[in-house]
């Protein structure tokens, strides 16, 4: 059975975490999690969060351990094996290093502010970049869905410039640039 989580349940779980915290923690949703929180997707099977500040990351992980979460993958934490929370620190999403901190102005959208947790969603440009760097079929579909819903807010020229700058730091620069070209072709076909 494949489990998926919707926006309401995501906010409920983050709210549970918030009730145990005593200090501020800023979480930035990325990947399908961000798209679910932004209303682009109904649900996601992967829960991906960035904690840009290392001290906040360590504090959150310590608290999650106390709540019964255990490491199950490199960045993944789970309490009951139903959902795995991939929690990245700094400005990395999987293996993609973002150009700037997701906390910098304009690099995230506020989803909800709890008593101790600030929950944001990664900006559209870095969301598309991090998905296209992975380049799975579902990543292309997600990027097309984002363009369909939020395309009026996305400048393709700016996306290309930011993508190429991010790619210039990547070992597989040529491969990820091909992913962008493929995505641009898909956009043209979509009209």
N, C-alpha and C positions, 0 to 999 in steps of 0.2 A: 504494500500500500504506500502510495506517495503522499506525504504530508505537505500541506501548504499553509501559509500563515497570511492573514489579511491585516489591513491597517489597524482595525479595532483591537485585534489580539496583540499585535506588535506594541501598540500604545499601552495596553493593559500590562504586559510583561515589563516594559520600561518603567511604568508607574510602580510596579512591585519593587523593582530594583531601587527606585528613588526613595521608597519608604524606609529602606535600610541605610541609606547614605546619610552622612552628616556633613559632607563637604561637597563643593561644586565639582561636577564632572560634565564635560562637553563631549557629546557623541555626535558624529556626523555619519548619517546613513549613506551608503553607496550601493552600486549595483541594483539588483532587483528590489532590495529593501527601500532604497531611495525612490525608485519608480512606484512602488506600492504606496509609500507615504505621500507622494506627490499626486496620487490619483491616476497615474499613467497605466498601472497594472492593478488588477483586482487583488492579486496575492503573489507571494514569492515562496520558493522552497528553500532558498539560501538567505540567511540573515547576515548581512555584512555591515559592520560599523567601524568607523575610524575614531580613535581617541588621540587627537593630535599632540596633546601634552603628556609627556612621559610620566610625570608624577601622578596625573589624573588616571592614566592607564593602570599604573601599579596599584593605586588605591581601589579602582574598580575591580581589578582582578582579585585582590585580597578579599573584597566583599563578596564577589561571586563565589569564591571558594567556600566562604562561610555559609553561603546559601546552598551549598551542595553541588555547585558546578565543578566539573572536572575537565582537564584538557583531553580532547579526543582527536584532534588533528593539529597541525603546526600552529595555527592561529585560532582553532575552533574549541569552543567550550559548550558543554551540554550538561543538563541535570538529569534528563530522563531519556536521552537518545532520540526523542521525537524531533527536536529542532537543535541544530548546531549554530551557535553564534560565532561567526568569524570576527574577531576583534583585532583590528590592525592598529599599530601605534605609529605616531609621527605623521608623515604625509604619504604613506604607501597604501595602495589598494592592490592586494595580492602581490604581484611583482612590479607593478607600475608605480614609479616615484612621481608624484605630482610636482608641478613647478613651484607651487606655493602652498603654505599651510591652508587647509580647508577652513581655518578660523579667520583668515584674513578677510577684510571687507569685500563683499561680493562673491565670495567663494562657497557660500552655503545659503540655503533658505531655511528660515526658522519653521519647524514643524510644530513643536510644542515645548513650552518651558515649564518644567515641573519645579518642585521646591528646590531640588538639588541638581537635577539633570537638565541641561540644555540639549534638546534634540533637534538637529538640523539635517537637511538633505544636501548632498553635494551639488554644486552648480551644474547646469546642463552640459557645459563644455567638458569639464573634467569627468562627468558621468559618461559621456559619449567616448571620450578618449580612453578611459580605463576599460570600458567594455570592448572597444575596437582593438585595444592592445591584446586582449585575450583572444578575440576573434572567433569564438565558437558561433555556430549557426544561430543559437538563441540570442547571442549578444547583438548580432546584426538585426534580428527581429526586434529586440528591445529598443535599439537605437532608432529604427524606423518608427516604432510606436511613439517614442518620445518626440520625434520630429512631427508626427501627425498631430499630437496633442499640444506641444509647446513650440512648434516650428516658427511661429511668428515672433518668438522671443529669442531665437537663435540666429546669429549672423554667420553664414557659412564661411565667409572670408576669415572672420575671426577664429572660427573653429579650425580651419585649415592651418592658419598661422600658429595657433597654440598647440595643435597636434604635432606639427613638424618640429616645433621647439622642444616639446616633451620627447619626441622620438629621437632627437639628436643626442640624448643622453642614454638611449637604449642600445643594448648590444645587438639586438635584431632589428635595427632601424629600418632596413630595407623591407623586411617582412611586415612590420606594422604600418609602414607607409603604403604598402600594397593593400592592406586592409582598409585604409582610408579611401584609396582610389576606388576600391570595390564598393564601399559604402556610398560614395558620391555617385557612382554609376547607378546604384540601386535607387537613390533619391531621384535621379533624372528619369528613370523608368517609371517610378511611382507618380511622377508629374508634379 
